[in-house]
Amino acid sequence: MSSTSYDLSDDQKAIQDLIRRVARDKVAPRADEIDRTAEYPHDMFELLKGLGLFALPFPAEYGGTGSTLSACVAVEEFGRVCYNTGYLLVVQWTPFGAILAGGTEAQKQRLLPGLASGELRGALSLTEPQSGSDVSGIKTTARRTADGYVLNGAKIWCTNADIADFILVAAKTQDEAGQPLGINLFVVDRGTPGLTVGRKEDKMGARGVPSCPLFFDAAKLPAESRLGPEGGEGFKVAMEALNTSRPIVAARAVGIAQGAIDHAVRYIQERRAFGQAISDFQGVRWMLADMVMQTEAARQLVYRTAAMVDAGVTGRALAPMAAMAKCVASDVAMKVATDAVQLFGAAGVSAEYPINRYFRDAKVVQIIEGTNQIQRNIIANSLLGKAGR
Ligand SMILES: Cc1cc2nc3c(=O)[nH]c(=O)nc-3n(C[C@H](O)[C@H](O)[C@H](O)COP(=O)(O)OP(=O)(O)OC[C@H]3O[C@@H](n4cnc5c(N)ncnc54)[C@H](O)[C@@H]3O)c2cc1C
């Protein structure tokens, strides 16, 4: 096997089979209800925890199996029937890369085994009302004190915020006199005095996992809550680490596309028009063929990028591939889900059928974890040698 081979191993195929069965028998029957009620699916979290799936991408020393490719397979298979259940895995894994890359050994020992087992839940908070894509525009401050930091500011769209045991929060660090030192991530524990979690957003997609605003009013943090060295360098390391979880984000989009195809294949064989099944119309068959081609191409890109992460590829070699995987897979998910709704006709628009859920969830993936315009900027910058825009 080459260092970035992405053939699934026998173990990975076994994981895929197991998850496919669990997804079909236990997750699929809950998917519509989770979307409709927008209630956090505690039962699905316990199911994933019981199966030990949170451990998949974590290194062995923190209780994991160290495979991003296995993580992608898991997310894809759950996303195929229920985006929100796949999202539970992704949310658990979002802070992981930053802690692994930028955390002290004490922080890793405190947080990573718990995330891997499901005993702890985390969240990552960068976005603020005035700045999402442009992280350098955040206004939340962490002012140094004699024994730590004081956090002031407001965040929005923090997914998992009202569930998480801790949140990684980006803030502009200042010295005691208020002089800027650069951005840092801080580990903010649930219940920290001065932290308030606001009311969850009523979302179009990704409805089962809450996204909430955060408010920091002189929240006191101990010095050891800072991730990495003070100033911009630690933040850069943590942000680069997010490239390693981008294939996992992208795998969710492959799952959406495949799930939309699954539903469309069943529907077009049952639905009849002009005396025949609509699957017998050439125009419909070609649409379906395009949907499958695009999804398979996206899957291969995602698996290959995951295999690169597992082979230890980082930095500039990984960044454009990770961006391509996220961008291609989520654009494909949107296109395929749109075509699937089209193939359902009016039934595609009706809440009686699940296909509109795929359409709504696909739109979200084009926006979150770096919009697809930002991913395109990363790809172009890697060719043209410009950074930051
Ligand atoms: C369901 C959901 C969950 C989320 N969860 C989290 C979370 O857990 N933690 C968190 O921190 N954030 C989270 N977010 C926020 C998300 O990361 C941001 O919405 C995203 O980064 C875009 O920021 P914005 O909404 O402020 O858009 P803006 O940055 O205002 O962008 C608006 C538009 O302009 C485009 N644009 C901006 N800059 C450029 C550029 N340089 N070149 C080309 N186009 C550009 C964007 O692509 C977009 O189309 C979540 C969002 C959603 C919808």
The ligand as an ORCA input file, in Angstrom:
! r2SCAN-3c Opt
* xyz 0 1
  C     -25.095     25.569     11.032
  C     -23.898     26.412     11.341
  C     -23.016     26.010     12.310
  C     -21.908     26.795     12.616
  N     -21.076     26.386     13.636
  C     -20.037     27.187     13.986
  C     -19.207     26.828     15.088
  O     -19.387     25.791     15.720
  N     -18.222     27.673     15.452
  C     -17.986     28.854     14.780
  O     -17.061     29.565     15.140
  N     -18.747     29.213     13.719
  C     -19.774     28.411     13.316
  N     -20.572     28.769     12.258
  C     -20.314     30.016     11.567
  C     -19.636     29.793     10.233
  O     -18.334     29.306     10.414
  C     -19.676     31.110      9.483
  O     -21.022     31.386      9.192
  C     -18.862     31.085      8.211
  O     -17.488     31.025      8.513
  C     -19.133     32.293      7.336
  O     -19.081     33.463      8.081
  P     -20.265     34.542      7.965
  O     -21.547     33.832      8.129
  O     -19.946     35.656      8.882
  O     -20.193     35.029      6.467
  P     -19.272     36.245      5.913
  O     -17.858     36.032      6.326
  O     -19.927     37.529      6.258
  O     -19.405     35.967      4.368
  C     -20.582     36.328      3.613
  C     -20.343     35.880      2.177
  O     -19.168     36.531      1.651
  C     -18.240     35.563      1.198
  N     -16.869     36.033      1.445
  C     -16.356     36.489      2.612
  N     -15.045     36.752      2.473
  C     -14.734     36.419      1.213
  C     -13.523     36.452      0.441
  N     -12.359     36.856      0.986
  N     -13.557     36.040     -0.848
  C     -14.728     35.618     -1.404
  N     -15.887     35.564     -0.736
  C     -15.884     35.951      0.542
  C     -18.529     34.316      2.010
  O     -18.030     33.147      1.382
  C     -20.057     34.371      2.086
  O     -20.605     33.857      0.902
  C     -21.677     27.995     11.913
  C     -22.557     28.396     10.904
  C     -23.658     27.613     10.618
  C     -24.598     28.073      9.542
*
